[in-house]
């Protein structure tokens, strides 16, 4: 896949996460709806993080001629999703809750915020 295709697939997976994750953090926890929507959210977040690993850094320094600082957040998401899943399966509710908050803040708010910096696609789309 080329850069543009990867970027669009990434947007298709991450945009629903903005709303689903926000809802899950605010809504009542533990019910069947929360668990099912949470599973969708976790799969989308994991998928979007994996997709970003194939998108080369276009702004700022590159490592290994491909990765940038934002890719660190992708690795945080790739670690956080399965560990949060296993935490809730083991009954570690507080740990699961902390990881899901970390996931939303790092994977959605921080990474999403950086996409509106000059030189990035969303900056061009909204402000260019």
NULO-411363 format. One record per residue: residue number from 1; residue in three letters; x, y, z of N, C-alpha, C in turn. Coordinates in nm, 4 decimals, always signed. Each point is the difference from the previous one (the first is absolute). Example, Ala and Ser with C-alpha at 12.3 -4.5 7.8 and 13.67 -1.06 7.14 Angstrom:
pos=1, code=ALA, n.xx=+1.3190, n.yy=-0.5690, n.zz=+0.7800, ca.xx=-0.0890, ca.yy=+0.1190, ca.zz=+0.0000, c.xx=+0.0900, c.yy=+0.1200, c.zz=+0.0000
pos=2, code=SER, n.xx=-0.0350, n.yy=+0.1050, n.zz=-0.0720, ca.xx=+0.0820, ca.yy=+0.1190, ca.zz=+0.0060, c.xx=-0.0770, c.yy=+0.1090, c.zz=+0.0730
This chain:
pos=1, code=UNK, n.xx=+0.0839, n.yy=-0.1192, n.zz=+0.0000, ca.xx=-0.0839, ca.yy=+0.1192, ca.zz=+0.0000, c.xx=+0.0876, c.yy=+0.1245, c.zz=+0.0000
pos=2, code=UNK, n.xx=-0.0467, n.yy=+0.1015, n.zz=-0.0648, ca.xx=+0.0759, ca.yy=+0.1251, ca.zz=-0.0003, c.xx=-0.0391, c.yy=+0.0855, c.zz=+0.1212
pos=3, code=UNK, n.xx=+0.0735, n.yy=+0.1075, n.zz=+0.0188, ca.xx=-0.0189, ca.yy=+0.0879, ca.zz=+0.1157, c.xx=-0.1439, c.yy=+0.0485, c.zz=+0.0109
pos=4, code=UNK, n.xx=-0.0562, n.yy=+0.0473, n.zz=-0.1096, ca.xx=-0.1346, ca.yy=+0.0567, ca.zz=+0.0031, c.xx=-0.1045, c.yy=-0.1047, c.zz=+0.0391
pos=5, code=UNK, n.xx=+0.0104, n.yy=-0.1197, n.zz=-0.0539, ca.xx=-0.0942, ca.yy=-0.1065, ca.zz=+0.0341, c.xx=+0.0098, c.yy=-0.0369, c.zz=+0.1474
pos=6, code=UNK, n.xx=+0.1231, n.yy=-0.0122, n.zz=+0.0498, ca.xx=+0.0198, ca.yy=-0.0319, ca.zz=+0.1417, c.xx=-0.0590, c.yy=+0.1086, c.zz=+0.0891
pos=7, code=UNK, n.xx=+0.0176, n.yy=+0.1237, n.zz=-0.0393, ca.xx=-0.0510, ca.yy=+0.1112, ca.zz=+0.0781, c.xx=-0.1525, c.yy=-0.0041, c.zz=+0.0061
pos=8, code=UNK, n.xx=-0.0653, n.yy=-0.0283, n.zz=-0.1105, ca.xx=-0.1465, ca.yy=-0.0054, ca.zz=-0.0016, c.xx=-0.0512, c.yy=-0.1183, c.zz=+0.0824
pos=9, code=UNK, n.xx=+0.0650, n.yy=-0.1144, n.zz=-0.0100, ca.xx=-0.0404, ca.yy=-0.1153, ca.zz=+0.0813, c.xx=+0.0201, c.yy=+0.0334, c.zz=+0.1478
pos=10, code=UNK, n.xx=+0.1107, n.yy=+0.0662, n.zz=+0.0314, ca.xx=+0.0255, ca.yy=+0.0421, ca.zz=+0.1380, c.xx=-0.1122, c.yy=+0.0926, c.zz=+0.0488
pos=11, code=UNK, n.xx=-0.0384, n.yy=+0.0969, n.zz=-0.0811, ca.xx=-0.1079, ca.yy=+0.0912, ca.zz=+0.0394, c.xx=-0.1327, c.yy=-0.0734, c.zz=+0.0183
pos=12, code=UNK, n.xx=-0.0267, n.yy=-0.0985, n.zz=-0.0859, ca.xx=-0.1241, ca.yy=-0.0779, ca.zz=+0.0122, c.xx=-0.0048, c.yy=-0.0812, c.zz=+0.1291
pos=13, code=UNK, n.xx=+0.1155, n.yy=-0.0400, n.zz=+0.0503, ca.xx=+0.0016, ca.yy=-0.0778, ca.zz=+0.1233, c.xx=+0.0094, c.yy=+0.0876, c.zz=+0.1243
pos=14, code=UNK, n.xx=+0.0648, n.yy=+0.1145, n.zz=-0.0103, ca.xx=+0.0212, ca.yy=+0.0815, ca.zz=+0.1193, c.xx=-0.1139, c.yy=+0.0968, c.zz=+0.0292
pos=15, code=UNK, n.xx=-0.0657, n.yy=+0.0536, n.zz=-0.1013, ca.xx=-0.1073, ca.yy=+0.0973, ca.zz=+0.0248, c.xx=-0.1128, c.yy=-0.0599, c.zz=+0.0852
pos=16, code=UNK, n.xx=-0.0471, n.yy=-0.1219, n.zz=-0.0288, ca.xx=-0.1021, ca.yy=-0.0566, ca.zz=+0.0895, c.xx=+0.0501, c.yy=-0.0157, c.zz=+0.1441
pos=17, code=UNK, n.xx=+0.1301, n.yy=-0.0223, n.zz=+0.0165, ca.xx=+0.0567, ca.yy=-0.0163, ca.zz=+0.1344, c.xx=-0.0099, c.yy=+0.1274, c.zz=+0.0830
pos=18, code=UNK, n.xx=+0.0033, n.yy=+0.1141, n.zz=-0.0653, ca.xx=-0.0137, ca.yy=+0.1273, ca.zz=+0.0725, c.xx=-0.1337, c.yy=+0.0007, c.zz=+0.0742
pos=19, code=UNK, n.xx=-0.1051, n.yy=-0.0395, n.zz=-0.0696, ca.xx=-0.1341, ca.yy=+0.0049, ca.zz=+0.0567, c.xx=-0.0294, c.yy=-0.1205, c.zz=+0.0894
pos=20, code=UNK, n.xx=+0.0387, n.yy=-0.1189, n.zz=-0.0455, ca.xx=-0.0247, ca.yy=-0.1207, ca.zz=+0.0790, c.xx=+0.0769, c.yy=+0.0073, c.zz=+0.1317
pos=21, code=UNK, n.xx=+0.1267, n.yy=+0.0352, n.zz=-0.0069, ca.xx=+0.0819, ca.yy=+0.0084, ca.zz=+0.1208, c.xx=-0.0509, c.yy=+0.1050, c.zz=+0.0970
pos=22, code=UNK, n.xx=-0.0383, n.yy=+0.1156, n.zz=-0.0520, ca.xx=-0.0556, ca.yy=+0.1047, ca.zz=+0.0851, c.xx=-0.1269, c.yy=-0.0460, c.zz=+0.0689
pos=23, code=UNK, n.xx=-0.0854, n.yy=-0.0667, n.zz=-0.0760, ca.xx=-0.1237, ca.yy=-0.0529, ca.zz=+0.0585, c.xx=+0.0300, c.yy=-0.1039, c.zz=+0.1084
pos=24, code=UNK, n.xx=+0.0897, n.yy=-0.0924, n.zz=-0.0313, ca.xx=+0.0322, ca.yy=-0.1057, ca.zz=+0.0966, c.xx=+0.0594, c.yy=+0.0552, c.zz=+0.1296
pos=25, code=UNK, n.xx=+0.0793, n.yy=+0.1040, n.zz=-0.0106, ca.xx=+0.0575, ca.yy=+0.0591, ca.zz=+0.1206, c.xx=-0.1068, c.yy=+0.0698, c.zz=+0.0846
pos=26, code=UNK, n.xx=-0.1037, n.yy=+0.0540, n.zz=-0.0651, ca.xx=-0.1021, ca.yy=+0.0760, ca.zz=+0.0718, c.xx=-0.1182, c.yy=-0.0854, c.zz=+0.0467
pos=27, code=UNK, n.xx=-0.0269, n.yy=-0.1092, n.zz=-0.0683, ca.xx=-0.1211, ca.yy=-0.0788, ca.zz=+0.0250, c.xx=+0.0173, c.yy=-0.0991, c.zz=+0.1153
pos=28, code=UNK, n.xx=-0.1094, n.yy=-0.0601, n.zz=+0.0357, ca.xx=-0.0023, ca.yy=-0.1039, ca.zz=+0.1035, c.xx=+0.0845, c.yy=-0.1189, c.zz=-0.0445
pos=29, code=UNK, n.xx=+0.0738, n.yy=-0.0563, n.zz=+0.0929, ca.xx=+0.0948, ca.yy=-0.1075, ca.zz=-0.0314, c.xx=-0.0565, c.yy=-0.1383, c.zz=+0.0337
pos=30, code=UNK, n.xx=+0.0517, n.yy=-0.0998, n.zz=-0.0719, ca.xx=-0.0215, ca.yy=-0.1391, ca.zz=+0.0368, c.xx=-0.1139, c.yy=-0.0729, c.zz=-0.0675
pos=31, code=UNK, n.xx=-0.0944, n.yy=+0.0704, n.zz=-0.0564, ca.xx=-0.1129, ca.yy=-0.0671, ca.zz=-0.0638, c.xx=+0.0395, c.yy=-0.0632, c.zz=-0.1322
pos=32, code=UNK, n.xx=-0.0912, n.yy=-0.0743, n.zz=-0.0573, ca.xx=+0.0270, ca.yy=-0.0695, ca.zz=-0.1255, c.xx=+0.0281, c.yy=+0.1000, c.zz=-0.1123
pos=33, code=UNK, n.xx=-0.0720, n.yy=+0.1126, n.zz=-0.0004, ca.xx=+0.0235, ca.yy=+0.1004, ca.zz=-0.1033, c.xx=+0.1406, c.yy=+0.0579, c.zz=+0.0121
pos=34, code=UNK, n.xx=+0.0416, n.yy=+0.0281, n.zz=+0.1226, ca.xx=+0.1349, ca.yy=+0.0524, ca.zz=+0.0234, c.xx=+0.1055, c.yy=-0.1018, c.zz=-0.0469
pos=35, code=UNK, n.xx=-0.0194, n.yy=-0.1253, n.zz=+0.0339, ca.xx=+0.0974, ca.yy=-0.1038, ca.zz=-0.0382, c.xx=+0.0080, c.yy=-0.0171, c.zz=-0.1514
pos=36, code=UNK, n.xx=-0.1135, n.yy=-0.0014, n.zz=-0.0663, ca.xx=+0.0016, ca.yy=-0.0180, ca.zz=-0.1462, c.xx=+0.0560, c.yy=+0.1215, c.zz=-0.0720
pos=37, code=UNK, n.xx=-0.0422, n.yy=+0.1183, n.zz=+0.0417, ca.xx=+0.0522, ca.yy=+0.1214, ca.zz=-0.0613, c.xx=+0.1487, c.yy=+0.0152, c.zz=+0.0324
pos=38, code=UNK, n.xx=+0.0388, n.yy=-0.0395, n.zz=+0.1218, ca.xx=+0.1409, ca.yy=+0.0031, ca.zz=+0.0386, c.xx=+0.0845, c.yy=-0.0924, c.zz=-0.0858
pos=39, code=UNK, n.xx=-0.0538, n.yy=-0.1164, n.zz=-0.0345, ca.xx=+0.0731, ca.yy=-0.0938, ca.zz=-0.0863, c.xx=+0.0199, c.yy=+0.0607, c.zz=-0.1392
pos=40, code=UNK, n.xx=-0.1030, n.yy=+0.0655, n.zz=-0.0511, ca.xx=+0.0111, ca.yy=+0.0667, ca.zz=-0.1307, c.xx=+0.1049, c.yy=+0.1101, c.zz=+0.0077
pos=41, code=UNK, n.xx=-0.0065, n.yy=+0.0801, n.zz=+0.1059, ca.xx=+0.0951, ca.yy=+0.1093, ca.zz=+0.0205, c.xx=+0.1440, c.yy=-0.0528, c.zz=+0.0061
pos=42, code=UNK, n.xx=+0.0211, n.yy=-0.1068, n.zz=+0.0773, ca.xx=+0.1352, ca.yy=-0.0553, ca.zz=+0.0128, c.xx=+0.0511, c.yy=-0.0538, c.zz=-0.1332
pos=43, code=UNK, n.xx=-0.0857, n.yy=-0.0670, n.zz=-0.0758, ca.xx=+0.0427, ca.yy=-0.0521, ca.zz=-0.1307, c.xx=+0.0330, c.yy=+0.1142, c.zz=-0.0957
pos=44, code=UNK, n.xx=-0.0829, n.yy=+0.1039, n.zz=-0.0002, ca.xx=+0.0272, ca.yy=+0.1151, ca.zz=-0.0873, c.xx=+0.1294, c.yy=+0.0702, c.zz=+0.0406
pos=45, code=UNK, n.xx=+0.0220, n.yy=+0.0171, n.zz=+0.1299, ca.xx=+0.1220, ca.yy=+0.0665, ca.zz=+0.0466, c.xx=+0.1238, c.yy=-0.0823, c.zz=-0.0350
pos=46, code=UNK, n.xx=-0.0068, n.yy=-0.1290, n.zz=+0.0216, ca.xx=+0.1130, ca.yy=-0.0862, ca.zz=-0.0337, c.xx=+0.0256, c.yy=+0.0025, c.zz=-0.1504
pos=47, code=UNK, n.xx=-0.1061, n.yy=-0.0083, n.zz=-0.0788, ca.xx=+0.0140, ca.yy=+0.0052, ca.zz=-0.1452, c.xx=+0.0590, c.yy=+0.1315, c.zz=-0.0469
pos=48, code=UNK, n.xx=-0.0485, n.yy=+0.1098, n.zz=+0.0556, ca.xx=+0.0499, ca.yy=+0.1303, ca.zz=-0.0427, c.xx=+0.1457, c.yy=+0.0190, c.zz=+0.0397
pos=49, code=UNK, n.xx=+0.0394, n.yy=-0.0510, n.zz=+0.1159, ca.xx=+0.1405, ca.yy=+0.0114, ca.zz=+0.0421, c.xx=+0.0911, c.yy=-0.0819, c.zz=-0.0914
pos=50, code=UNK, n.xx=-0.0438, n.yy=-0.1177, n.zz=-0.0381, ca.xx=+0.0804, ca.yy=-0.0836, ca.zz=-0.0906, c.xx=+0.0128, c.yy=+0.0678, c.zz=-0.1362
pos=51, code=UNK, n.xx=-0.1093, n.yy=+0.0572, n.zz=-0.0491, ca.xx=+0.0034, ca.yy=+0.0706, ca.zz=-0.1286, c.xx=+0.1020, c.yy=+0.1132, c.zz=+0.0035
pos=52, code=UNK, n.xx=+0.0046, n.yy=+0.0740, n.zz=+0.1107, ca.xx=+0.0924, ca.yy=+0.1143, ca.zz=+0.0073, c.xx=+0.1455, c.yy=-0.0421, c.zz=-0.0104
pos=53, code=UNK, n.xx=+0.0311, n.yy=-0.1224, n.zz=+0.0372, ca.xx=+0.1386, ca.yy=-0.0460, ca.zz=-0.0102, c.xx=+0.0471, c.yy=-0.0090, c.zz=-0.1448
pos=54, code=UNK, n.xx=-0.0935, n.yy=-0.0068, n.zz=-0.0934, ca.xx=+0.0345, ca.yy=-0.0070, ca.zz=-0.1414, c.xx=+0.0012, c.yy=+0.1378, c.zz=-0.0670
pos=55, code=UNK, n.xx=-0.0432, n.yy=+0.1017, n.zz=+0.0739, ca.xx=-0.0012, ca.yy=+0.1365, ca.zz=-0.0528, c.xx=+0.1304, c.yy=+0.0680, c.zz=+0.0410
pos=56, code=UNK, n.xx=+0.0821, n.yy=+0.0393, n.zz=-0.0961, ca.xx=+0.1280, ca.yy=+0.0634, ca.zz=+0.0365, c.xx=-0.0210, c.yy=+0.1389, c.zz=+0.0610
pos=57, code=UNK, n.xx=+0.0880, n.yy=+0.0364, n.zz=+0.0906, ca.xx=-0.0055, ca.yy=+0.1336, ca.zz=+0.0611, c.xx=+0.0262, c.yy=+0.1042, c.zz=-0.1075
pos=58, code=UNK, n.xx=-0.0896, n.yy=+0.0948, n.zz=-0.0111, ca.xx=+0.0150, ca.yy=+0.1034, ca.zz=-0.1017, c.xx=+0.0465, c.yy=+0.1324, c.zz=+0.0565
pos=59, code=UNK, n.xx=-0.0057, n.yy=+0.0131, n.zz=+0.1314, ca.xx=+0.0376, ca.yy=+0.1244, ca.zz=+0.0666, c.xx=+0.0966, c.yy=-0.0337, c.zz=+0.1124
pos=60, code=UNK, n.xx=+0.1048, n.yy=+0.0783, n.zz=+0.0126, ca.xx=+0.0961, ca.yy=-0.0217, ca.zz=+0.1085, c.xx=+0.1027, c.yy=-0.1059, c.zz=-0.0344
pos=61, code=UNK, n.xx=+0.0824, n.yy=-0.0327, n.zz=+0.0993, ca.xx=+0.1060, ca.yy=-0.0982, ca.zz=-0.0255, c.xx=-0.0554, c.yy=-0.1402, c.zz=-0.0214
pos=62, code=UNK, n.xx=+0.0767, n.yy=-0.0792, n.zz=-0.0746, ca.xx=-0.0364, ca.yy=-0.1389, ca.zz=-0.0243, c.xx=+0.1046, c.yy=-0.0922, c.zz=+0.0602
pos=63, code=UNK, n.xx=-0.0458, n.yy=-0.1128, n.zz=+0.0490, ca.xx=+0.0873, ca.yy=-0.1054, ca.zz=+0.0504, c.xx=-0.0127, c.yy=-0.1182, c.zz=-0.0945
pos=64, code=UNK, n.xx=+0.1103, n.yy=-0.0614, n.zz=-0.0324, ca.xx=+0.0020, ca.yy=-0.1116, ca.zz=-0.0952, c.xx=-0.0635, c.yy=+0.0400, c.zz=-0.1329
pos=65, code=UNK, n.xx=+0.0122, n.yy=+0.1270, n.zz=-0.0330, ca.xx=-0.0501, ca.yy=+0.0534, ca.zz=-0.1261, c.xx=-0.1511, c.yy=-0.0193, c.zz=-0.0174
pos=66, code=UNK, n.xx=-0.0748, n.yy=-0.0107, n.zz=+0.1109, ca.xx=-0.1438, ca.yy=-0.0238, ca.zz=-0.0094, c.xx=-0.0772, c.yy=+0.0540, c.zz=+0.1215
pos=67, code=UNK, n.xx=+0.0416, n.yy=-0.0373, n.zz=+0.1205, ca.xx=-0.0773, ca.yy=+0.0283, ca.zz=+0.1209, c.xx=+0.0275, c.yy=+0.1401, c.zz=+0.0533
pos=68, code=UNK, n.xx=-0.1049, n.yy=+0.0620, n.zz=+0.0553, ca.xx=+0.0117, ca.yy=+0.1307, ca.zz=+0.0639, c.xx=-0.0458, c.yy=-0.0095, c.zz=+0.1441
pos=69, code=UNK, n.xx=-0.0027, n.yy=+0.1136, n.zz=+0.0664, ca.xx=-0.0396, ca.yy=+0.0025, ca.zz=+0.1406, c.xx=-0.1432, c.yy=-0.0484, c.zz=+0.0225
pos=70, code=UNK, n.xx=-0.0889, n.yy=+0.0277, n.zz=-0.0924, ca.xx=-0.1387, ca.yy=-0.0455, ca.zz=+0.0163, c.xx=-0.0126, c.yy=-0.1519, c.zz=+0.0018
pos=71, code=UNK, n.xx=+0.0950, n.yy=-0.0683, n.zz=-0.0622, ca.xx=-0.0048, ca.yy=-0.1464, ca.zz=+0.0011, c.xx=+0.0166, c.yy=-0.0564, c.zz=+0.1408
pos=72, code=UNK, n.xx=+0.0602, n.yy=+0.0763, n.zz=+0.0893, ca.xx=+0.0108, ca.yy=-0.0450, ca.zz=+0.1397, c.xx=-0.1400, c.yy=-0.0206, c.zz=+0.0574
pos=73, code=UNK, n.xx=-0.0912, n.yy=+0.0901, n.zz=-0.0337, ca.xx=-0.1378, ca.yy=-0.0137, ca.zz=+0.0468, c.xx=-0.0667, c.yy=-0.1246, c.zz=-0.0588
pos=74, code=UNK, n.xx=+0.0366, n.yy=-0.0361, n.zz=-0.1207, ca.xx=-0.0532, ca.yy=-0.1233, ca.zz=-0.0605, c.xx=+0.0428, c.yy=-0.1217, c.zz=+0.0812
pos=75, code=UNK, n.xx=+0.1248, n.yy=-0.0009, n.zz=+0.0415, ca.xx=+0.0490, ca.yy=-0.1122, ca.zz=+0.0808, c.xx=-0.0665, c.yy=-0.0021, c.zz=+0.1377
pos=76, code=UNK, n.xx=-0.0283, n.yy=+0.1169, n.zz=+0.0549, ca.xx=-0.0718, ca.yy=+0.0059, ca.zz=+0.1281, c.xx=-0.1388, c.yy=-0.0618, c.zz=-0.0161
pos=77, code=UNK, n.xx=-0.0677, n.yy=+0.0323, n.zz=-0.1097, ca.xx=-0.1328, ca.yy=-0.0570, ca.zz=-0.0261, c.xx=+0.0096, c.yy=-0.1509, c.zz=-0.0179
pos=78, code=UNK, n.xx=+0.0987, n.yy=-0.0456, n.zz=-0.0755, ca.xx=+0.0165, ca.yy=-0.1442, ca.zz=-0.0250, c.xx=+0.0278, c.yy=-0.0756, c.zz=+0.1292
pos=79, code=UNK, n.xx=+0.0640, n.yy=+0.0628, n.zz=+0.0956, ca.xx=+0.0235, ca.yy=-0.0622, ca.zz=+0.1312, c.xx=-0.1242, c.yy=+0.0113, c.zz=+0.0883
pos=80, code=UNK, n.xx=-0.0643, n.yy=+0.1163, n.zz=-0.0012, ca.xx=-0.1100, ca.yy=+0.0276, ca.zz=+0.0933, c.xx=-0.1243, c.yy=-0.0826, c.zz=-0.0282
pos=81, code=UNK, n.xx=-0.0366, n.yy=-0.0165, n.zz=-0.1247, ca.xx=-0.1244, ca.yy=-0.0713, ca.zz=-0.0325, c.xx=+0.0002, c.yy=-0.1436, c.zz=+0.0534
pos=82, code=UNK, n.xx=+0.0984, n.yy=-0.0829, n.zz=-0.0334, ca.xx=-0.0066, ca.yy=-0.1375, ca.zz=+0.0519, c.xx=+0.0164, c.yy=-0.0076, c.zz=+0.1519
pos=83, code=UNK, n.xx=+0.0837, n.yy=+0.0858, n.zz=+0.0579, ca.xx=+0.0167, ca.yy=-0.0076, ca.zz=+0.1456, c.xx=-0.1271, c.yy=+0.0447, c.zz=+0.0720
pos=84, code=UNK, n.xx=-0.0704, n.yy=+0.0983, n.zz=-0.0538, ca.xx=-0.1274, ca.yy=+0.0429, ca.zz=+0.0593, c.xx=-0.1050, c.yy=-0.1107, c.zz=-0.0148
pos=85, code=UNK, n.xx=+0.0007, n.yy=-0.0671, n.zz=-0.1123, ca.xx=-0.0932, ca.yy=-0.1115, ca.zz=-0.0216, c.xx=+0.0242, c.yy=-0.1110, c.zz=+0.1020
pos=86, code=UNK, n.xx=+0.1256, n.yy=-0.0382, n.zz=+0.0160, ca.xx=+0.0302, ca.yy=-0.1068, ca.zz=+0.0954, c.xx=-0.0236, c.yy=+0.0435, c.zz=+0.1438
pos=87, code=UNK, n.xx=+0.0192, n.yy=+0.1268, n.zz=+0.0288, ca.xx=-0.0295, ca.yy=+0.0505, ca.zz=+0.1344, c.xx=-0.1472, c.yy=-0.0195, c.zz=+0.0343
pos=88, code=UNK, n.xx=-0.0886, n.yy=+0.0350, n.zz=-0.0898, ca.xx=-0.1425, ca.yy=-0.0118, ca.zz=+0.0308, c.xx=-0.0405, c.yy=-0.1468, c.zz=+0.0076
pos=89, code=UNK, n.xx=+0.0622, n.yy=-0.0846, n.zz=-0.0806, ca.xx=-0.0291, ca.yy=-0.1442, ca.zz=+0.0065, c.xx=+0.0444, c.yy=-0.0602, c.zz=+0.1341
pos=90, code=UNK, n.xx=+0.1062, n.yy=+0.0556, n.zz=+0.0584, ca.xx=+0.0505, ca.yy=-0.0460, ca.zz=+0.1301, c.xx=-0.0697, c.yy=+0.0692, c.zz=+0.1166
pos=91, code=UNK, n.xx=-0.0935, n.yy=+0.0908, n.zz=-0.0298, ca.xx=-0.0716, ca.yy=+0.0705, ca.zz=+0.1051, c.xx=+0.0739, c.yy=+0.1206, c.zz=+0.0556
pos=92, code=UNK, n.xx=+0.1043, n.yy=+0.0434, n.zz=-0.0675, ca.xx=+0.0773, ca.yy=+0.1172, ca.zz=+0.0443, c.xx=-0.0645, c.yy=+0.1260, c.zz=-0.0585
pos=93, code=UNK, n.xx=-0.1132, n.yy=+0.0363, n.zz=+0.0584, ca.xx=-0.0805, ca.yy=+0.1089, ca.zz=-0.0525, c.xx=+0.0716, c.yy=+0.1345, c.zz=+0.0017
pos=94, code=UNK, n.xx=+0.0685, n.yy=+0.0329, n.zz=+0.1090, ca.xx=+0.0700, ca.yy=+0.1285, ca.zz=+0.0102, c.xx=+0.1126, c.yy=+0.0108, c.zz=-0.1028
pos=95, code=UNK, n.xx=+0.0750, n.yy=-0.1063, n.zz=-0.0176, ca.xx=+0.1087, ca.yy=+0.0003, ca.zz=-0.0979, c.xx=-0.0563, c.yy=+0.0154, c.zz=-0.1418
pos=96, code=UNK, n.xx=-0.1083, n.yy=-0.0712, n.zz=-0.0277, ca.xx=-0.0660, ca.yy=+0.0111, ca.zz=-0.1296, c.xx=-0.0455, c.yy=+0.1440, c.zz=-0.0230
pos=97, code=UNK, n.xx=-0.0622, n.yy=+0.0581, n.zz=+0.1014, ca.xx=-0.0503, ca.yy=+0.1368, ca.zz=-0.0111, c.xx=+0.1133, c.yy=+0.0988, c.zz=-0.0270
pos=98, code=UNK, n.xx=+0.1104, n.yy=-0.0112, n.zz=+0.0735, ca.xx=+0.1149, ca.yy=+0.0886, ca.zz=-0.0207, c.xx=+0.0553, c.yy=-0.0138, c.zz=-0.1417
pos=99, code=UNK, n.xx=+0.0118, n.yy=-0.1218, n.zz=-0.0472, ca.xx=+0.0547, ca.yy=-0.0226, ca.zz=-0.1339, c.xx=-0.0920, c.yy=+0.0540, c.zz=-0.1085
pos=100, code=UNK, n.xx=-0.1295, n.yy=-0.0105, n.zz=+0.0208, ca.xx=-0.0925, ca.yy=+0.0521, ca.zz=-0.1006, c.xx=+0.0047, c.yy=+0.1531, c.zz=-0.0037
pos=101, code=UNK, n.xx=+0.0221, n.yy=+0.0620, n.zz=+0.1141, ca.xx=+0.0169, ca.yy=+0.1453, ca.zz=+0.0028, c.xx=+0.1304, c.yy=+0.0382, c.zz=-0.0701
pos=102, code=UNK, n.xx=+0.1084, n.yy=-0.0725, n.zz=+0.0294, ca.xx=+0.1284, ca.yy=+0.0225, ca.zz=-0.0679, c.xx=-0.0165, c.yy=-0.0185, c.zz=-0.1506
pos=103, code=UNK, n.xx=-0.0719, n.yy=-0.1032, n.zz=-0.0395, ca.xx=-0.0242, ca.yy=-0.0284, ca.zz=-0.1417, c.xx=-0.0692, c.yy=+0.1176, c.zz=-0.0681
pos=104, code=UNK, n.xx=-0.1032, n.yy=+0.0520, n.zz=+0.0621, ca.xx=-0.0744, ca.yy=+0.1101, ca.zz=-0.0616, c.xx=+0.0846, c.yy=+0.1272, c.zz=-0.0044
pos=105, code=UNK, n.xx=+0.0676, n.yy=+0.0293, n.zz=+0.1083, ca.xx=+0.0805, ca.yy=+0.1227, ca.zz=+0.0040, c.xx=+0.1164, c.yy=-0.0068, c.zz=-0.0981
pos=106, code=UNK, n.xx=+0.0743, n.yy=-0.1108, n.zz=+0.0002, ca.xx=+0.1171, ca.yy=-0.0091, ca.zz=-0.0881, c.xx=-0.0384, c.yy=-0.0284, c.zz=-0.1447
pos=107, code=UNK, n.xx=-0.0936, n.yy=-0.0909, n.zz=-0.0205, ca.xx=-0.0342, ca.yy=-0.0428, ca.zz=-0.1355, c.xx=-0.0957, c.yy=+0.0914, c.zz=-0.0733
pos=108, code=UNK, n.xx=-0.0835, n.yy=+0.0726, n.zz=+0.0741, ca.xx=-0.0989, ca.yy=+0.0860, ca.zz=-0.0647, c.xx=+0.0341, c.yy=+0.1480, c.zz=+0.0193
pos=109, code=UNK, n.xx=+0.0110, n.yy=+0.0432, n.zz=+0.1240, ca.xx=+0.0178, ca.yy=+0.1433, ca.zz=+0.0256, c.xx=+0.1383, c.yy=+0.0490, c.zz=-0.0422
pos=110, code=UNK, n.xx=+0.1064, n.yy=-0.0638, n.zz=+0.0495, ca.xx=+0.1352, ca.yy=+0.0472, ca.zz=-0.0324, c.xx=+0.0323, c.yy=-0.0231, c.zz=-0.1476
pos=111, code=UNK, n.xx=-0.0146, n.yy=-0.1242, n.zz=-0.0446, ca.xx=+0.0309, ca.yy=-0.0291, ca.zz=-0.1413, c.xx=-0.0907, c.yy=+0.0805, c.zz=-0.0920
pos=112, code=UNK, n.xx=-0.1277, n.yy=+0.0091, n.zz=+0.0333, ca.xx=-0.0927, ca.yy=+0.0773, ca.zz=-0.0821, c.xx=+0.0360, c.yy=+0.1472, c.zz=-0.0036
pos=113, code=UNK, n.xx=+0.0437, n.yy=+0.0523, n.zz=+0.1129, ca.xx=+0.0417, ca.yy=+0.1393, ca.zz=+0.0049, c.xx=+0.1166, c.yy=+0.0290, c.zz=-0.0924
pos=114, code=UNK, n.xx=+0.0949, n.yy=-0.0915, n.zz=-0.0040, ca.xx=+0.1163, ca.yy=+0.0196, ca.zz=-0.0870, c.xx=-0.0363, c.yy=-0.0030, c.zz=-0.1480
pos=115, code=UNK, n.xx=-0.1110, n.yy=-0.0625, n.zz=-0.0363, ca.xx=-0.0374, ca.yy=-0.0060, ca.zz=-0.1416, c.xx=-0.0449, c.yy=+0.1352, c.zz=-0.0532
pos=116, code=UNK, n.xx=-0.0234, n.yy=+0.0958, n.zz=+0.0890, ca.xx=-0.0405, ca.yy=+0.1333, ca.zz=-0.0426, c.xx=+0.1174, c.yy=+0.0975, c.zz=-0.0040
pos=117, code=UNK, n.xx=+0.1233, n.yy=-0.0513, n.zz=+0.0079, ca.xx=+0.1193, ca.yy=+0.0841, ca.zz=-0.0119, c.xx=+0.0302, c.yy=+0.0257, c.zz=-0.1480
pos=118, code=UNK, n.xx=+0.0617, n.yy=+0.1132, n.zz=-0.0306, ca.xx=+0.0362, ca.yy=+0.0305, ca.zz=-0.1392, c.xx=+0.0819, c.yy=-0.1126, c.zz=-0.0640
pos=119, code=UNK, n.xx=-0.0310, n.yy=-0.0287, n.zz=-0.1248, ca.xx=+0.0695, ca.yy=-0.1034, ca.zz=-0.0750, c.xx=-0.0726, c.yy=-0.1336, c.zz=+0.0006
pos=120, code=UNK, n.xx=-0.0992, n.yy=-0.0145, n.zz=+0.0854, ca.xx=-0.0750, ca.yy=-0.1254, ca.zz=+0.0078, c.xx=-0.1296, c.yy=+0.0118, c.zz=-0.0805
pos=121, code=UNK, n.xx=-0.0542, n.yy=-0.1158, n.zz=-0.0382, ca.xx=-0.1167, ca.yy=-0.0045, ca.zz=-0.0880, c.xx=-0.1203, c.yy=+0.0744, c.zz=+0.0579
pos=122, code=UNK, n.xx=-0.0355, n.yy=-0.0255, n.zz=+0.1261, ca.xx=-0.1183, ca.yy=+0.0651, ca.zz=+0.0561, c.xx=+0.0184, c.yy=+0.1506, c.zz=+0.0152
pos=123, code=UNK, n.xx=+0.1227, n.yy=+0.0442, n.zz=+0.0237, ca.xx=+0.0235, ca.yy=+0.1431, ca.zz=+0.0036, c.xx=-0.0311, c.yy=+0.0604, c.zz=-0.1365
pos=124, code=UNK, n.xx=+0.0504, n.yy=-0.0653, n.zz=-0.1051, ca.xx=-0.0255, ca.yy=+0.0475, ca.zz=-0.1369, c.xx=-0.1504, c.yy=-0.0005, c.zz=-0.0304
pos=125, code=UNK, n.xx=-0.0676, n.yy=-0.1077, n.zz=+0.0420, ca.xx=-0.1423, ca.yy=-0.0151, ca.zz=-0.0283, c.xx=-0.0819, c.yy=+0.1097, c.zz=+0.0674
pos=126, code=UNK, n.xx=+0.0293, n.yy=+0.0295, n.zz=+0.1265, ca.xx=-0.0825, ca.yy=+0.0954, ca.zz=+0.0758, c.xx=+0.0490, c.yy=+0.1446, c.zz=-0.0090
pos=127, code=UNK, n.xx=+0.1309, n.yy=+0.0200, n.zz=-0.0138, ca.xx=+0.0533, ca.yy=+0.1358, ca.zz=+0.0072, c.xx=+0.0755, c.yy=+0.0451, c.zz=-0.1264
pos=128, code=UNK, n.xx=+0.0271, n.yy=-0.0952, n.zz=-0.0910, ca.xx=+0.0822, ca.yy=+0.0315, ca.zz=-0.1154, c.xx=-0.0774, c.yy=+0.0534, c.zz=-0.1127
